[in-house]
Structures are given as C-alpha cells and as structure tokens.
Amino acid sequence: MTTRFVHTPVSRPELMIYAQFQGGDLPVDATPEMTAASKRSDFDASAGTSASVFPANAPRALLIGLGEKDKWSHETARKVAEAIAPVIIATKAGSVQFDLRDVPLASEFGREFGVALAKAGWDGRSMVSKKDDDRKVETSALEENFDKGLIAGLGLGTSVNMCRDLVNTPPNIATPKWMADYAMQVGKEAGLEVSMISGDGLDEHQLVGLQNVGRASINEPCLIRIEYKPSDIVVGQPVVLVGKTITYDTGGLSIKGKDGMPGMKCDKGGGCAVLAAMHAIATVIKPKAHVVALLVAAENCISENAYRPDDVITYRNGVTVEVTNTDAEGRLVLADGLIWACEVERASKIVDMATLTGGVVTALGHVFAGGFGNDDGHYSALEQAGKSSGDKMWRLPLHDEYKEYMKSPIADIVNSVKGGKAHPVQGGTFLSFFVEEGTPWVHIDIAGKAMPADGPTGFGVRILAEWLEQTAS
C-alpha cells in the first residue's frame, strides 16, 4: 500500500509533531502527558528518537528527538526526518500537523521531512495482483519556513519516487519506446518539450553507439530529448543532462552469468534519474535556466546480428572504438549523448549519470557515487549539491595517464581493458574522449547508489535538481 502525503491546511489534526533537543525545553504548550513522555527511560531526545503522547483533551502527539543543539545541521535534520517518517506512517493518522516553531534550519528541515515522508510512503510492489488501496495523509506545519520546505520536499519526493518506479519497471514493459512514451506523458503534464529519434533518424544523426548496442533487440533503440525552457529567459547554450538508459542488459555476446543478469532492469537507473530530475526541475525547482536532457535508450541483447567483440565503431566526432567487451555497453551509448550535447546542443555544461561499472561498488560500496570531472568549479558545485541533498559523491581521478590504458592496437581506443584495472576510471576516461575541450563536464557513476539489494533509491534526482536550484541565475 502506498501512503501519499499531500499538503493542505489541517484544522483538526489526528497527529501533532513536536520536537526537543537533548537537555532542551519542551514546547511552551506542552501537556502534562508530554512532560511525562520526555522523562521516559526509552526517550533521551537523541537524534531520530521519538515518544508517543496521548493527551486527555488534545490530539495524539509524537515528540521527536533532535540530538544536541550545538550539533544540529542539515545532515542531522535529514537523518531525523528519515528516522521519524516511518513512525508517522505507522500511526495510521489521516492528518498530521508539525509544530516545530523554534527549530533552526526550518526550511531545510521541512524539505527533508517532505522528501522522507514521500519516500517512506512508497510501495515498490507495483506488480502484485492484489493491493490495498492507497492511503492519503493530509499534512501541514505551523511555522511558515518549515511549511514552505515541506511543500518543496513533498514535490521532490514525488519525483524521487517516479525514478524508483521507473527503475523498478520490468524489462518486458520498460522498453526504449516505452521510456520515450513515458517521458512524453511527463512532458505533457509538466510543461516539458519531448521528442525522440529512432530508426532511420539514428542513421541520419550518426548515433552509432545506440545502433550497435541496440541492434540485436526487437525493441529498437532511441535518443529521447527533453527540454525545459522558461518563457522569461534569454535562451542560450543549455545545461545538458545525459542519462544512460539501458532498459535491460544481458551483457550481449559477452554474456552475464546466471547470477549477474537478474536485476539488470536497474541498468536504466541513470536515465530514470535524469527524467525524474527534469520533472522536479519543471514542477518544483523552476530555475531560470535552459536545460536539455538526453536519454540514450537501448536494450543490450543477443541475436545473430548482435554487435561483437573485435568490432570497430566510428563515432560522429571521428573517434574510433574497438569493442573488447559487449558488456561495457553503457559507455558506448553515452558517447552518442555526449557528442550530441557538444555538437548539436552546444552545451554550456554537461552532467552525465549512469549505472556504469561494478567497480565503483567495489571502490565505494553503497555510500557514495563515483564522481569525475574536467572542471573543478563545475565539479565542486555538484559536490555541494550532493552534500545538501544527501546524494553524495566521491571524486575519482581523470588523468591523462589513464588514457594510455584505453589505447587500441587497431583503433583510437578500446571500450574496456582486460583485467578490470581501475574499472570506474576506465569508464570516465573513455567518456572523456567524447567531450569537446573546454566544455565543463561531470560524470557520475551511480551503480552502487541506484541499485542496492533492497530496491531502487531514486539517487540522482535531488543532486541534479538542487544543483540547478543553487547555481542557475
């Protein structure tokens, strides 16, 4: 069952939320029952703890702990919200009101609570035959800045859950064409311009990575273009977001084993994050910026006409690639997107997002995404957005010496080096050959963050949307 939180003024709440710092005062209107709850042995007001309160002549309440006041931060606010959101859902209250008028960082706390409530209410079992009806919960806050943050957070959480739903959609449904149709529906609802290039159009525009990777599948590949262009800005060189959208990855002729293939519906995670970020940009953030998203969508399958190890692909920008591993397909389609971003869109900045390598999971686990960049200022701005949004990334090197790894004996470069040396760095280095010199670019490898064993996280939506919120003029 999905629990959907909606913002609306609540006159008679079924649940009130109050907060206390460790050693701090209770709310001025604290009831005797709240005072008693604050003294219970199982509640010490540490960050993320809670105590239920049942006043005699007032709505049920939840007293939440915020930890030490001098250690209160945006990160702590997020942790508290993530801990308390499931507790609120478990109360089964139909309306919730926050009374957190004396809590610092009110706007940030409200945003984090909105996102946390939306995420906690998500149900990933979308394909079960019998489901309980969705439950709607009304919510609002008494403190104005917290309330504004709550509204934004619920909107962002909706976009994050869109990403999770997309990643979770099975490959017999989520084909490249289905992804394009979904994007067009999102565009219609959010005011985005969406178009698709497929079939002969791939030939016309020399989108050879998509053609090669996708040719073995009955579901033809496509480039999905999504544009956000506010009417009150002077349109110039856009910011371009590129998302790897491999709707299923068998590995191709370099086939995955029986244990490596299940879960490869998640290999479209980068494209799903970019699409959902565009939804957040258009409906919540609304930056004064021209933004274009490119989803490079294909299915990596096996057939008599599948692309092969030893094939050489010549890209639109002239770079030749010897295929050494058909299971390193994501970088081949991303190359098309990066070339398009540079040559067709004339991008002012580029960010690409991809579930690119298993090596980044080995290096960073499920805590950080791997980040690469050719421009320190561009990278730092994204890194800051990652810290504030919780979509954290850790910088890995892009150095000319790694280009020596990628050399081919018969072409310019190979798509993968045997032995797995510096595998995430190989991916980033490969992609750098398709970014024009002087164009600021960041590559984010989200394999460890988008695809954990317990289901899709929606990683990537907030860092992209909030980066534009923080940097767009």
ZADRENZA-350500 format. One line per field, with one value per residue: x, y, z of N, C-alpha, C in turn; residue in three letters. Coordinates in steps of 0.05 Angstrom, whole numbers. Layout:
! ZADRENZA-350500
n_X = X	...
n_Y = Y	...
n_Z = Z	...
ca_X = X	...
ca_Y = Y	...
ca_Z = Z	...
c_X = X	...
c_Y = Y	...
c_Z = Z	...
res = ALA	...
***
This chain:
! ZADRENZA-350500
n_X = 17	11	27	7	27	-3	-1	-39	-80	-89	-140	-161	-120	-101	-54	-2	62	118	181	245	307	366	370	342	286	217	161	124	71	67	36	17	22	59	104	113	124	173	208	213	248	261	267	311	317	356	381	331	301	238	176	112	53	-7	-50	-102	-142	-130	-102	-70	0	68	130	192	262	319	372	437	437	478	501	467	448	442	450	439	385	364	373	342	290	287	287	241	198	177	155	114	80	67	32	-17	-46	-92	-85	-34	1	55	89	138	163	208	254	318	342	295	269	302	296	241	239	269	237	191	211	227	179	150	183	183	130	126	112	142	121	94	73	43	-14	-58	-72	-73	-116	-90	-68	-85	-54	-63	-24	11	45	58	98	122	168	185	139	138	185	168	128	160	193	157	142	192	201	161	181	229	207	182	227	244	200	205	256	244	208	193	232	202	162	184	211	257	223	178	199	206	153	134	164	144	92	103	126	82	49	82	99	142	183	185	218	235	286	294	301	310	328	369	410	414	433	479	483	516	532	484	459	492	494	440	420	411	364	292	266	274	329	333	341	322	298	291	265	271	249	242	196	212	267	329	346	402	464	449	446	463	438	454	432	445	408	397	353	349	402	436	488	502	539	584	566	528	532	488	478	491	456	400	364	383	347	353	392	379	380	407	384	331	336	352	307	267	290	284	229	225	253	219	171	179	230	240	280	314	335	360	350	369	354	381	365	395	374	370	368	408	420	422	431	431	451	478	523	595	652	713	692	695	676	659	652	610	641	689	722	748	729	749	713	719	691	626	594	607	573	545	576	584	535	528	568	546	507	539	569	527	508	550	559	509	473	507	527	531	547	556	527	532	498	501	492	546	592	611	656	656	624	654	695	671	626	559	553	574	567	608	648	670	707	722	729	742	709	657	651	655	610	569	584	574	518	506	521	484	436	438	452	507	573	638	701	737	797	811	858	911	946	915	892	927	916	871	884	880	904	888	851	828	815	798	738	738	785	822	824	805	829	827	772	724	749	767	718	702	746	743	695	711	735	696	677	679	737	744	691	655	647	616	618	578	579	532	524	530	495	444	427	421	412	364	327	307	332	324	366	403	364	354	405	415	371	373	424	417	381	413	452	433	423
n_Y = -24	43	102	166	230	293	363	406	454	438	432	403	363	294	277	308	337	348	374	363	385	352	360	406	453	436	445	507	500	450	390	357	303	302	322	280	240	258	246	192	129	107	147	195	241	240	245	228	195	179	192	170	207	214	257	279	316	333	327	265	259	264	264	284	270	313	312	339	409	443	413	409	405	408	357	326	340	315	261	255	264	221	179	187	190	137	123	160	144	93	105	111	157	203	256	304	350	394	423	459	506	530	509	510	520	514	514	478	433	424	412	365	332	329	302	254	234	225	186	145	130	103	45	-9	-55	-59	-93	-134	-177	-167	-111	-67	-9	55	102	166	221	280	339	391	451	493	531	579	578	525	500	517	492	439	434	438	394	350	353	344	293	265	265	236	186	175	164	117	83	78	54	6	-17	-73	-106	-127	-91	-39	-18	14	47	50	79	127	141	147	190	229	233	252	301	326	334	365	408	404	400	345	298	246	207	155	93	106	157	151	135	180	219	197	164	121	89	76	49	4	-22	-31	-62	-117	-126	-134	-91	-28	18	86	158	201	265	317	379	437	501	560	615	665	674	689	649	610	576	512	479	412	348	281	215	147	96	38	-9	-63	-108	-158	-167	-177	-210	-219	-248	-242	-280	-328	-308	-256	-230	-223	-168	-131	-97	-51	-23	20	62	112	142	142	173	222	235	238	279	322	327	344	392	422	424	436	461	500	532	591	576	545	480	418	350	286	222	163	108	38	-33	-85	-140	-209	-237	-262	-218	-187	-138	-146	-169	-145	-116	-51	14	74	138	197	242	227	193	128	65	4	-52	-89	-114	-131	-123	-76	-34	12	58	63	79	126	157	174	209	248	269	291	328	365	379	387	411	449	453	489	468	401	344	276	216	151	81	54	21	-40	-36	12	2	-36	-1	41	22	25	76	125	155	151	204	244	294	347	399	440	478	468	415	421	451	414	375	401	407	354	343	374	354	301	264	238	243	218	241	214	200	234	229	242	200	154	150	122	70	59	54	26	-27	-25	15	80	78	27	-3	-26	-49	-107	-146	-111	-65	-7	2	37	85	75	77	131	156	136	161	214	223	239	288	356	395	444	446	445	387	334	268	220	161	118	66	38	66	70	18	-18	-79	-78	-50	3	70	121	155	211	244	288	312	332	366	401	422	454	490	516	540	563	625
n_Z = 0	-18	16	11	18	24	17	54	89	156	201	243	266	268	288	322	315	354	378	411	435	461	530	524	525	530	484	492	501	523	545	607	597	556	581	617	580	560	599	601	604	556	520	501	474	435	367	322	355	387	421	437	452	489	500	544	528	476	409	390	399	376	402	382	380	373	381	402	410	393	354	314	247	175	155	201	207	162	175	221	199	163	199	229	194	178	227	234	192	211	252	228	223	194	185	194	233	239	292	298	315	338	319	290	222	193	142	112	144	138	83	81	113	81	35	59	80	33	8	47	44	-3	-43	-68	-90	-141	-179	-156	-152	-120	-85	-29	-21	-38	11	34	65	99	108	143	167	224	228	183	147	153	133	80	63	70	31	-16	-8	-9	-62	-87	-67	-93	-146	-137	-124	-172	-203	-176	-186	-242	-248	-225	-259	-299	-352	-394	-400	-395	-446	-494	-527	-494	-452	-478	-490	-438	-420	-454	-434	-383	-398	-421	-377	-344	-372	-407	-466	-508	-549	-597	-626	-672	-708	-777	-765	-729	-762	-795	-759	-742	-696	-672	-629	-602	-644	-652	-600	-591	-634	-634	-608	-610	-594	-613	-608	-582	-581	-531	-523	-478	-459	-420	-417	-396	-406	-393	-399	-432	-484	-488	-492	-470	-406	-404	-389	-387	-393	-381	-408	-408	-419	-410	-394	-419	-424	-475	-527	-496	-450	-389	-327	-295	-245	-250	-283	-265	-241	-276	-299	-273	-298	-326	-293	-291	-333	-315	-269	-290	-322	-282	-252	-287	-285	-231	-236	-270	-242	-188	-174	-215	-243	-269	-322	-381	-398	-422	-430	-446	-460	-471	-499	-499	-511	-490	-521	-546	-610	-678	-704	-668	-640	-636	-597	-620	-662	-694	-681	-710	-689	-691	-681	-701	-670	-663	-639	-613	-599	-542	-503	-499	-457	-435	-449	-436	-437	-491	-512	-483	-504	-553	-532	-506	-549	-579	-542	-542	-597	-622	-585	-564	-511	-448	-400	-378	-349	-339	-322	-296	-287	-288	-276	-244	-214	-186	-144	-116	-102	-72	-47	-23	-7	-29	-93	-152	-174	-228	-262	-309	-297	-244	-217	-236	-219	-163	-151	-162	-125	-77	-80	-77	-24	5	-11	1	-37	-44	-71	-89	-108	-162	-200	-261	-305	-351	-357	-351	-400	-430	-416	-446	-499	-565	-606	-659	-667	-644	-588	-538	-513	-464	-416	-408	-348	-310	-287	-249	-259	-254	-267	-318	-345	-338	-363	-416	-432	-433	-481	-514	-503	-517	-517	-467	-452	-394	-355	-319	-296	-267	-234	-215	-199	-150	-117	-140	-146	-100	-60	-34	-64	-111	-102	-120	-125	-149	-170	-136	-130	-182	-191	-148	-153	-199	-176	-139	-170	-218	-251
ca_X = 0	25	17	12	24	-10	0	-64	-84	-102	-153	-165	-101	-102	-28	15	91	134	209	261	336	375	374	327	260	194	145	112	44	69	16	29	29	84	125	118	137	200	224	214	275	267	268	331	318	377	370	316	284	211	158	83	39	-36	-62	-131	-160	-116	-96	-47	25	94	153	216	288	335	400	449	430	502	509	444	458	425	453	424	357	356	373	318	267	286	281	214	177	163	140	89	63	57	9	-41	-61	-101	-76	-11	10	81	92	167	168	233	276	334	343	267	263	316	283	216	244	278	214	174	223	227	152	143	198	174	104	128	109	154	108	74	64	28	-41	-78	-60	-91	-120	-72	-78	-77	-50	-60	-2	18	61	51	120	120	190	183	116	148	203	152	116	180	202	137	145	217	197	145	200	246	191	179	252	243	181	216	278	232	191	207	241	181	145	200	228	264	199	161	211	200	125	131	176	125	70	113	128	55	39	99	106	168	182	198	219	250	299	297	300	328	339	395	429	417	448	503	482	525	532	457	453	507	486	411	411	403	338	269	258	295	340	325	350	299	306	272	275	259	257	223	190	223	296	342	356	429	474	436	457	454	439	454	427	447	381	397	328	358	429	444	516	508	555	600	541	530	525	460	475	496	435	377	367	393	327	362	414	368	377	416	364	308	342	352	279	253	301	271	203	228	261	196	148	186	252	233	303	315	357	353	360	362	362	384	365	404	358	374	367	432	411	437	418	451	463	489	550	613	679	730	681	705	655	668	633	604	663	713	736	743	729	749	697	732	672	599	581	613	556	534	594	581	512	533	585	528	495	558	574	503	508	571	558	482	462	527	522	548	557	545	528	521	493	499	499	565	611	611	680	651	612	677	711	657	603	533	552	579	570	635	646	693	702	744	729	739	686	633	650	651	582	553	591	559	490	505	522	460	413	442	462	535	592	666	715	757	814	812	885	919	960	896	885	944	902	849	894	875	925	878	833	837	813	781	716	744	812	821	836	790	845	815	749	708	765	766	693	704	767	731	675	725	742	672	670	696	755	733	664	655	632	619	607	571	574	514	517	527	474	418	420	426	396	337	310	317	333	319	391	409	343	358	431	413	351	382	447	407	369	434	471	420	418
ca_Y = 0	69	124	190	254	317	387	421	464	418	446	385	342	270	274	332	331	367	366	372	379	340	380	430	456	426	467	523	490	421	379	340	277	306	324	253	224	267	235	163	118	99	172	213	263	237	249	207	181	190	182	176	221	212	276	274	334	344	305	248	274	250	280	273	280	326	310	362	433	454	395	409	411	399	328	315	343	294	235	255	261	194	161	192	187	112	123	175	126	71	114	110	182	213	284	309	377	398	447	460	535	540	492	523	508	506	508	454	411	418	398	337	317	324	281	230	224	214	162	124	121	89	16	-19	-79	-48	-114	-154	-179	-155	-89	-50	18	76	118	194	234	309	348	419	459	519	550	585	568	495	493	521	470	415	433	432	367	331	353	330	265	253	260	214	162	170	150	90	67	73	34	-19	-28	-96	-101	-133	-67	-14	-18	42	62	55	101	152	148	156	217	247	238	270	327	338	342	384	431	400	391	318	287	221	199	126	83	119	181	145	136	208	234	182	155	94	74	66	30	-21	-35	-38	-74	-145	-128	-127	-64	-12	40	114	181	216	292	331	407	456	527	581	636	691	675	690	622	609	549	500	458	386	324	256	191	120	84	11	-19	-89	-113	-186	-168	-182	-234	-222	-251	-244	-305	-330	-292	-228	-218	-213	-141	-112	-76	-26	-10	45	80	139	156	146	195	246	241	247	306	342	331	362	419	435	426	444	480	521	551	608	564	528	454	396	323	267	195	145	84	14	-59	-100	-168	-228	-248	-267	-193	-172	-128	-166	-162	-141	-95	-24	33	101	157	222	261	215	174	100	48	-25	-65	-112	-125	-120	-117	-48	-22	37	80	66	96	152	172	188	231	269	283	307	351	384	387	396	429	468	455	505	449	374	324	250	199	124	57	47	0	-54	-29	34	-11	-46	21	60	10	38	101	147	152	159	228	251	320	360	427	440	494	453	391	430	459	389	362	416	399	326	343	386	337	273	248	243	230	219	246	196	215	234	237	234	174	133	148	101	44	55	52	2	-32	-21	38	101	68	4	5	-38	-61	-133	-147	-94	-45	19	0	61	106	68	87	160	163	131	182	240	225	248	315	376	410	470	443	433	361	316	241	208	132	114	37	30	81	66	-10	-36	-103	-73	-36	29	92	148	171	227	264	312	326	347	387	422	436	476	509	531	553	578	653
ca_Z = 0	-19	33	-4	35	8	33	56	116	174	223	266	261	284	300	324	317	369	379	434	435	486	551	518	536	515	473	513	507	529	563	627	585	541	601	627	559	557	621	599	601	528	504	512	455	415	340	310	374	389	443	432	474	486	518	550	514	453	390	395	392	374	410	368	390	353	389	415	394	380	332	295	220	153	154	223	201	143	189	238	182	153	221	240	174	181	252	228	176	228	269	212	225	168	182	211	234	251	308	303	311	349	309	269	195	190	114	105	159	125	58	86	122	58	19	75	82	7	3	65	36	-29	-42	-92	-100	-160	-197	-142	-164	-101	-69	-13	-32	-28	34	32	91	97	126	141	190	235	222	155	132	153	116	52	57	69	5	-36	-3	-19	-91	-95	-61	-115	-168	-129	-126	-200	-211	-164	-201	-268	-245	-217	-280	-311	-380	-414	-402	-399	-469	-501	-536	-471	-437	-493	-486	-410	-420	-467	-416	-362	-410	-425	-350	-330	-390	-420	-494	-510	-576	-598	-652	-674	-736	-796	-752	-717	-784	-803	-739	-736	-668	-677	-605	-598	-665	-647	-576	-592	-659	-630	-595	-625	-584	-624	-591	-588	-565	-521	-517	-461	-457	-401	-428	-385	-425	-384	-400	-459	-489	-498	-492	-448	-389	-415	-373	-404	-376	-392	-405	-418	-407	-399	-401	-417	-429	-503	-532	-472	-434	-360	-316	-285	-221	-256	-300	-251	-231	-296	-305	-260	-314	-337	-270	-297	-349	-298	-251	-306	-329	-258	-245	-305	-273	-208	-246	-282	-224	-161	-173	-234	-245	-293	-337	-404	-391	-441	-421	-467	-451	-492	-491	-516	-497	-498	-524	-562	-633	-699	-714	-645	-643	-627	-591	-644	-680	-691	-685	-716	-679	-706	-677	-713	-653	-669	-615	-615	-578	-529	-485	-505	-431	-428	-470	-428	-446	-520	-518	-471	-522	-571	-518	-501	-574	-585	-524	-550	-625	-630	-565	-556	-482	-431	-380	-382	-328	-346	-299	-307	-272	-308	-271	-218	-200	-168	-120	-102	-91	-54	-35	-29	8	-47	-122	-161	-189	-245	-275	-322	-289	-215	-208	-243	-202	-136	-148	-160	-100	-56	-83	-67	5	17	-18	11	-59	-41	-90	-82	-133	-171	-218	-291	-310	-378	-356	-355	-428	-441	-412	-465	-527	-580	-627	-687	-667	-625	-561	-533	-495	-437	-414	-394	-321	-292	-274	-246	-277	-256	-280	-346	-355	-340	-383	-442	-438	-437	-510	-529	-493	-530	-499	-458	-443	-367	-355	-296	-299	-241	-235	-193	-197	-122	-103	-153	-149	-77	-60	-22	-83	-121	-82	-132	-124	-173	-176	-120	-136	-207	-189	-128	-165	-215	-158	-126	-189	-240	-246
c_X = 18	12	26	6	18	-10	-27	-68	-99	-113	-156	-146	-106	-76	-13	44	105	163	223	290	344	382	358	300	239	179	130	84	44	48	30	38	55	108	133	133	167	219	225	242	282	267	289	335	342	365	356	299	257	196	129	70	9	-49	-92	-149	-147	-109	-72	-22	48	116	178	241	305	365	410	445	455	513	487	454	437	426	437	394	347	354	349	293	264	279	252	192	162	146	113	70	51	34	-17	-58	-68	-94	-55	-4	36	81	121	176	195	257	292	334	315	261	276	303	256	219	252	255	195	185	221	199	143	157	189	147	103	126	120	141	86	61	48	-1	-62	-63	-81	-94	-99	-85	-67	-75	-46	-39	3	35	54	72	122	143	191	161	124	167	189	139	136	190	183	138	170	214	181	163	219	232	185	203	251	224	192	238	266	215	205	212	221	161	162	220	238	240	181	172	206	172	120	141	157	101	78	116	102	44	55	108	133	164	198	196	237	262	303	298	320	341	365	417	435	435	473	505	490	528	506	451	467	497	457	403	402	375	315	258	280	303	329	340	325	309	284	282	258	268	237	220	204	254	305	355	384	439	463	454	446	459	437	451	429	420	381	374	331	385	436	474	523	523	575	581	547	523	497	456	479	474	411	383	377	372	336	383	404	367	386	396	339	312	341	323	264	264	289	243	205	236	237	174	154	207	248	256	301	339	345	366	351	371	362	385	372	395	362	372	391	426	430	420	440	464	473	516	569	638	695	718	694	682	668	646	631	627	689	728	728	747	729	733	712	713	644	583	590	599	547	550	591	557	515	550	568	516	514	565	551	502	527	565	531	471	481	525	542	561	543	548	517	518	487	506	521	582	606	635	675	638	634	692	697	633	578	530	555	576	599	632	672	686	726	746	723	715	660	630	643	622	564	559	576	530	486	505	495	435	415	451	492	552	620	683	737	773	808	840	894	933	940	888	903	931	883	858	888	897	915	860	844	837	797	759	720	771	810	834	822	805	830	789	731	723	766	741	693	723	756	712	688	732	719	661	689	713	743	705	664	636	637	605	602	563	558	507	513	504	446	408	427	406	368	319	320	313	324	343	394	389	349	384	429	394	361	408	438	393	390	451	458	416	390
c_Y = 25	89	150	214	278	341	402	431	443	432	429	360	317	265	300	323	354	357	377	365	366	362	405	430	443	450	481	513	460	413	363	313	279	308	297	237	232	256	205	153	111	123	191	237	263	238	225	190	194	178	190	188	220	231	271	291	348	320	289	263	255	270	268	286	290	324	335	387	444	436	393	419	401	368	314	317	321	267	233	250	233	173	163	187	160	110	138	158	104	79	112	135	192	242	289	338	379	424	449	488	545	524	507	507	498	498	482	429	403	404	369	320	310	301	254	217	211	188	139	113	105	59	5	-44	-72	-70	-136	-154	-166	-135	-75	-22	37	92	147	206	264	319	378	426	487	540	554	574	537	487	496	498	444	412	425	403	346	330	338	300	250	247	237	187	155	154	121	72	60	52	7	-32	-49	-91	-109	-111	-43	-18	11	59	69	79	128	160	159	185	237	253	257	299	341	349	365	408	429	392	365	309	262	217	169	119	97	145	176	145	165	224	220	174	126	77	61	44	3	-36	-46	-56	-103	-148	-122	-100	-44	11	67	134	197	244	306	359	423	484	548	603	662	692	679	663	624	580	535	484	432	363	300	232	165	106	56	-4	-49	-95	-143	-189	-171	-208	-239	-226	-253	-272	-305	-313	-262	-214	-208	-186	-121	-94	-50	-12	15	67	108	155	161	170	222	254	252	274	327	347	349	390	435	441	438	466	504	542	568	599	547	501	434	370	304	239	177	117	61	-10	-75	-130	-184	-237	-252	-241	-175	-161	-146	-154	-163	-122	-69	-5	61	121	182	242	250	195	146	84	19	-36	-89	-127	-114	-115	-90	-31	6	61	84	83	124	169	187	212	254	284	301	332	373	396	399	417	452	474	474	488	423	359	298	233	171	103	44	23	-14	-46	-6	24	-23	-24	36	47	24	64	126	137	160	183	234	278	331	390	429	455	479	429	400	438	434	375	375	409	370	326	353	369	309	254	252	229	236	221	225	209	212	246	227	207	151	129	127	74	38	53	25	-2	-26	4	59	90	42	13	-7	-51	-86	-131	-129	-73	-18	21	25	84	100	80	117	169	159	154	209	244	237	275	335	390	437	469	430	409	346	290	230	179	124	84	29	43	75	37	-27	-59	-98	-55	-8	52	118	166	186	248	290	327	343	371	409	435	459	498	527	547	569	607	661
c_Z = 0	0	20	14	17	27	32	84	133	198	247	262	279	298	299	328	331	370	403	429	462	506	546	529	518	503	496	520	513	550	585	616	569	560	612	606	556	578	621	594	573	509	516	494	437	387	329	329	375	412	436	457	469	506	522	533	490	434	400	386	390	381	398	379	367	359	402	398	380	357	311	268	200	152	177	218	182	158	207	221	172	174	230	220	175	206	248	212	193	247	255	214	197	163	203	210	250	267	317	300	321	340	287	243	188	161	105	119	146	99	62	96	99	41	34	77	55	2	21	57	10	-25	-69	-104	-120	-177	-182	-152	-146	-83	-52	-26	-21	-6	31	60	86	117	122	166	199	230	192	138	131	133	86	44	54	42	-16	-33	-13	-49	-100	-90	-82	-139	-162	-132	-155	-211	-201	-180	-229	-267	-240	-239	-296	-341	-401	-418	-410	-421	-475	-510	-513	-455	-451	-489	-458	-408	-432	-450	-393	-373	-414	-398	-338	-347	-402	-449	-497	-539	-576	-626	-651	-703	-754	-785	-739	-738	-792	-785	-730	-706	-667	-652	-600	-619	-659	-623	-578	-615	-655	-618	-614	-617	-592	-606	-599	-571	-557	-512	-501	-456	-438	-410	-418	-405	-418	-384	-429	-464	-501	-499	-467	-430	-400	-395	-391	-386	-391	-386	-418	-404	-398	-410	-397	-417	-459	-507	-510	-448	-404	-351	-304	-260	-227	-272	-285	-238	-251	-308	-293	-276	-328	-316	-275	-313	-333	-280	-266	-314	-304	-248	-262	-295	-249	-216	-255	-262	-197	-161	-190	-236	-270	-309	-360	-400	-412	-429	-445	-454	-474	-485	-510	-498	-507	-498	-541	-586	-654	-709	-691	-651	-628	-615	-617	-665	-674	-699	-689	-709	-696	-703	-688	-696	-660	-644	-623	-592	-567	-510	-490	-480	-420	-448	-462	-438	-476	-527	-506	-489	-543	-557	-513	-527	-582	-567	-533	-578	-633	-610	-558	-526	-468	-410	-386	-356	-340	-322	-309	-286	-289	-301	-244	-201	-181	-142	-103	-88	-69	-41	-43	-14	-10	-76	-129	-179	-204	-258	-288	-315	-259	-205	-213	-224	-173	-131	-146	-133	-77	-56	-73	-36	17	11	-7	-11	-61	-63	-81	-107	-138	-194	-247	-297	-337	-378	-360	-384	-442	-438	-435	-494	-539	-601	-655	-689	-648	-596	-561	-514	-467	-438	-398	-367	-301	-277	-273	-262	-277	-271	-310	-359	-359	-362	-411	-450	-445	-466	-526	-520	-505	-509	-492	-449	-415	-366	-329	-303	-272	-245	-211	-188	-168	-107	-114	-151	-125	-76	-50	-39	-90	-102	-94	-131	-151	-179	-161	-126	-161	-203	-170	-137	-182	-198	-146	-145	-211	-233	-253
res = MET	THR	THR	ARG	PHE	VAL	HIS	THR	PRO	VAL	SER	ARG	PRO	GLU	LEU	MET	ILE	TYR	ALA	GLN	PHE	GLN	GLY	GLY	ASP	LEU	PRO	VAL	ASP	ALA	THR	PRO	GLU	MET	THR	ALA	ALA	SER	LYS	ARG	SER	ASP	PHE	ASP	ALA	SER	ALA	GLY	THR	SER	ALA	SER	VAL	PHE	PRO	ALA	ASN	ALA	PRO	ARG	ALA	LEU	LEU	ILE	GLY	LEU	GLY	GLU	LYS	ASP	LYS	TRP	SER	HIS	GLU	THR	ALA	ARG	LYS	VAL	ALA	GLU	ALA	ILE	ALA	PRO	VAL	ILE	ILE	ALA	THR	LYS	ALA	GLY	SER	VAL	GLN	PHE	ASP	LEU	ARG	ASP	VAL	PRO	LEU	ALA	SER	GLU	PHE	GLY	ARG	GLU	PHE	GLY	VAL	ALA	LEU	ALA	LYS	ALA	GLY	TRP	ASP	GLY	ARG	SER	MET	VAL	SER	LYS	LYS	ASP	ASP	ASP	ARG	LYS	VAL	GLU	THR	SER	ALA	LEU	GLU	GLU	ASN	PHE	ASP	LYS	GLY	LEU	ILE	ALA	GLY	LEU	GLY	LEU	GLY	THR	SER	VAL	ASN	MET	CYS	ARG	ASP	LEU	VAL	ASN	THR	PRO	PRO	ASN	ILE	ALA	THR	PRO	LYS	TRP	MET	ALA	ASP	TYR	ALA	MET	GLN	VAL	GLY	LYS	GLU	ALA	GLY	LEU	GLU	VAL	SER	MET	ILE	SER	GLY	ASP	GLY	LEU	ASP	GLU	HIS	GLN	LEU	VAL	GLY	LEU	GLN	ASN	VAL	GLY	ARG	ALA	SER	ILE	ASN	GLU	PRO	CYS	LEU	ILE	ARG	ILE	GLU	TYR	LYS	PRO	SER	ASP	ILE	VAL	VAL	GLY	GLN	PRO	VAL	VAL	LEU	VAL	GLY	LYS	THR	ILE	THR	TYR	ASP	THR	GLY	GLY	LEU	SER	ILE	LYS	GLY	LYS	ASP	GLY	MET	PRO	GLY	MET	LYS	CYS	ASP	LYS	GLY	GLY	GLY	CYS	ALA	VAL	LEU	ALA	ALA	MET	HIS	ALA	ILE	ALA	THR	VAL	ILE	LYS	PRO	LYS	ALA	HIS	VAL	VAL	ALA	LEU	LEU	VAL	ALA	ALA	GLU	ASN	CYS	ILE	SER	GLU	ASN	ALA	TYR	ARG	PRO	ASP	ASP	VAL	ILE	THR	TYR	ARG	ASN	GLY	VAL	THR	VAL	GLU	VAL	THR	ASN	THR	ASP	ALA	GLU	GLY	ARG	LEU	VAL	LEU	ALA	ASP	GLY	LEU	ILE	TRP	ALA	CYS	GLU	VAL	GLU	ARG	ALA	SER	LYS	ILE	VAL	ASP	MET	ALA	THR	LEU	THR	GLY	GLY	VAL	VAL	THR	ALA	LEU	GLY	HIS	VAL	PHE	ALA	GLY	GLY	PHE	GLY	ASN	ASP	ASP	GLY	HIS	TYR	SER	ALA	LEU	GLU	GLN	ALA	GLY	LYS	SER	SER	GLY	ASP	LYS	MET	TRP	ARG	LEU	PRO	LEU	HIS	ASP	GLU	TYR	LYS	GLU	TYR	MET	LYS	SER	PRO	ILE	ALA	ASP	ILE	VAL	ASN	SER	VAL	LYS	GLY	GLY	LYS	ALA	HIS	PRO	VAL	GLN	GLY	GLY	THR	PHE	LEU	SER	PHE	PHE	VAL	GLU	GLU	GLY	THR	PRO	TRP	VAL	HIS	ILE	ASP	ILE	ALA	GLY	LYS	ALA	MET	PRO	ALA	ASP	GLY	PRO	THR	GLY	PHE	GLY	VAL	ARG	ILE	LEU	ALA	GLU	TRP	LEU	GLU	GLN	THR	ALA	SER
***
